[in-house]
Amino acid sequence: PIAIVNADCIQHDLVGLSGFAAAGEEVKSIKFLLEKTVSDRVTLSIYRQSYESKIVEHGKLMQSIAKEVRKLKKRKRAYQSLDQHDSEVTLAEIKECEEAVQDLQLKLELVENDLDQLRAKCPSVEDSEEDAKENIIHENASALKLISKLEGPALRTLLWNFLESLIHSELQRRNMKDLLAR
């Protein structure tokens, strides 16, 4: 079952309730800023998760390359001390190791390219959690200042509108989850 919420209908229900203000331009603007902040933080979190998984993948590829190179060196040493018949088998193994190293190097280049693209899209992806929190506060200083100046009724209306956005997002998430489960 897919649920639909009409935010205008709910906002209309707030009109006339004691303790709530009409949703004026100021409340709408702040709500927009808050939604943008949420969107930016979600995007940053997605980039961070992707970046961290690429760093792990990079490390694993480096280990795999080192392992293959050791194996290759061992095979090359063995090749030099073998007779004609055994050397053909070892030569095939050397070629196989060389191809494996080349494949791993290609994968490593792709991962490094992905990491570079993530850094270009979001330079703060490498920042520590503490630095990230400071950046978020700094980037949202104007919205925080606007919120701090709101009176109680306007704050309640803003909170209610923001909760409605959250409800709408949660409904979309659940609907998508249901669709994917089918």
Salt bridges, closest charged atoms under 4 A:
GLU35 OE2 - LYS31 NZ 3.31
ASP40 OD1 - LYS36 NZ 2.79
GLU57 OE1 - LYS54 NZ 3.84
GLU68 OE2 - LYS71 NZ 3.29
GLU93 OE1 - ARG75 NE 3.05
GLU98 OE2 - LYS76 NZ 3.79
GLU112 OE2 - HIS58 NE2 3.06
ASP114 OD2 - LYS54 NZ 2.99
ASP116 OD1 - ARG119 NH1 2.74
GLU126 OE2 - ARG119 NE 3.10
GLU170 OE2 - ARG173 NH2 2.73
GLU170 OE2 - ARG174 NE 2.80
